[in-house]
Amino acid sequence: MDLITAIRSRRSTAPVTDAAPSEAELREHLAVAAHSPDHAGLRPWRLISIRGAARQRLGDALVTGFGDEPGTPAAAKTASRPLRAPLLVAIVCTPVQHPKVPAWEQLAATAAMVSTLELVLFNAGWTAMWRSGPAVELPEVRRLLELAEHEQLLGWLYIGGSPDTGPAQNAAVGSAVVEQPDPEVGGKLSELSAGTATV
Ligand SMILES: Cc1cc2nc3c(=O)[nH]c(=O)nc-3n(C[C@H](O)[C@H](O)[C@H](O)COP(=O)(O)O)c2cc1C
């Protein structure tokens, strides 16, 4: 698939199938995504994959963290949230003190990498949806993921197989490739006039 087609076709999909990239495949995709813009090449991020029963541990942490009464429908709903995909990948920004790269740039570099990873996964036939919400701040969740004080949880990529929804197929796994129209961005770009030099 060419780059422009991939960008126009990638979509966050839910629900997804039970198929997921292996740990080795995920590592390969991450290595590609790691080419994303990154001031000083700090790679100020790390990922934690969460599969199978580990997703239930996350669900339990959500239930405790949100204070849901165990055994209630609300608790069951909260606990089932991580089960919406076979593979969750926690996205952690790991900023360091750097004389030239402030923390905000490291956060931006992390987001750039994740965006690229979504595209790389799509190109390989998978679907990924970035989800976050107040759960990222819960101490129970941070403890489960063994996050250090300075690390910031940016949510999870929910990764799985795309249900077969269209005629064109992505050869790798069989996901549908449907190009979406470009969003209207007319008001999002302006040009500074040459004007008169003031400095
Ligand atoms: C940082 C971040 C956090 C997000 N968190 C959520 C979320 O918690 N729930 C949700 O439904 N979508 C969330 N989204 C949006 C989806 O990931 C997705 O981008 C959006 O539904 C648009 O779909 P598309 O990716 O197919 O264009 C988030 C996106 C970003 C960038």
The ligand as a Tripos MOL2 file, in Angstrom:
@<TRIPOS>MOLECULE
LIG
   31    33     1     0     0
SMALL
NO_CHARGES

@<TRIPOS>ATOM
      1 C1         -4.3330   10.8470   22.9020 C.3       1 LIG1
      2 C2         -5.6270   10.2940   22.3940 C.ar      1 LIG1
      3 C3         -6.5270    9.7260   23.2620 C.ar      1 LIG1
      4 C4         -7.7440    9.2150   22.8160 C.ar      1 LIG1
      5 N1         -8.6160    8.6450   23.7120 N.ar      1 LIG1
      6 C5         -9.7960    8.1600   23.2680 C.ar      1 LIG1
      7 C6        -10.7060    7.5370   24.1700 C.ar      1 LIG1
      8 O1        -10.4400    7.3980   25.3560 O.2       1 LIG1
      9 N2        -11.8770    7.0920   23.6780 N.ar      1 LIG1
     10 C7        -12.2040    7.2300   22.3440 C.ar      1 LIG1
     11 O2        -13.3010    6.8110   21.9470 O.2       1 LIG1
     12 N3        -11.3370    7.7730   21.4670 N.ar      1 LIG1
     13 C8        -10.1540    8.2450   21.8860 C.ar      1 LIG1
     14 N4         -9.2780    8.8200   21.0070 N.ar      1 LIG1
     15 C9         -9.6670    8.9360   19.5690 C.3       1 LIG1
     16 C10        -9.4770    7.6480   18.8020 C.3       1 LIG1
     17 O3         -8.2320    7.0640   19.0650 O.3       1 LIG1
     18 C11        -9.5630    7.9180   17.2780 C.3       1 LIG1
     19 O4         -8.4520    8.6270   16.8310 O.3       1 LIG1
     20 C12       -10.8160    8.6970   16.9020 C.3       1 LIG1
     21 O5        -11.9510    7.9250   17.2560 O.3       1 LIG1
     22 C13       -10.8630    9.0170   15.4030 C.3       1 LIG1
     23 O6        -10.8880    7.8440   14.6570 O.3       1 LIG1
     24 P1         -9.8120    7.5620   13.5170 P.3       1 LIG1
     25 O7         -8.5120    7.2850   14.1970 O.co2     1 LIG1
     26 O8        -10.3910    6.4270   12.7920 O.co2     1 LIG1
     27 O9         -9.7340    8.8150   12.6770 O.co2     1 LIG1
     28 C14        -8.0570    9.2990   21.4300 C.ar      1 LIG1
     29 C15        -7.1250    9.8450   20.5420 C.ar      1 LIG1
     30 C16        -5.9370   10.3470   21.0070 C.ar      1 LIG1
     31 C17        -4.9610   10.9440   20.0230 C.3       1 LIG1
@<TRIPOS>BOND
     1     1     2 1
     2     2     3 ar
     3     2    30 ar
     4     3     4 ar
     5     4     5 ar
     6     4    28 ar
     7     5     6 ar
     8     6     7 ar
     9     6    13 1
    10     7     8 2
    11     7     9 ar
    12     9    10 ar
    13    10    11 2
    14    10    12 ar
    15    12    13 ar
    16    13    14 ar
    17    14    15 1
    18    14    28 ar
    19    15    16 1
    20    16    17 1
    21    16    18 1
    22    18    19 1
    23    18    20 1
    24    20    21 1
    25    20    22 1
    26    22    23 1
    27    23    24 1
    28    24    25 2
    29    24    26 1
    30    24    27 1
    31    28    29 ar
    32    29    30 ar
    33    30    31 1
@<TRIPOS>SUBSTRUCTURE
     1 LIG1         1 GROUP 0 **** ****
